[in-house]
Amino acid sequence: LLADITDYQLTIFTRWGSRVFTSNNPSIGWDGGGQSSNRENSGVYIYTIQAKVKACGRIFDLQETGDITLLR
């Protein structure tokens, strides 16, 4: 399925809206750290995933938003 993704962006925000992580590679996920590899504190974080997926000869725009509770 990863070969069918033509465009991808994962972004993690604090609940106050500060961006802590971004990835344009679907194989690289968030490990609870920030862009500078500092570990984030426990709490609620918001994620957004935007992707374009090619399937059945068509391109679909996908968008997902949700929250993650990080426990340390």
Buried (B, 14 or more C-beta within 10 A) or exposed (E): EEEEBEEBBBBBBBEEEEEBBEBEEBEEEBEBEBEEEEEBEEEEBBBBBBBEBEEEEEEEEEEEEEEEEBEE
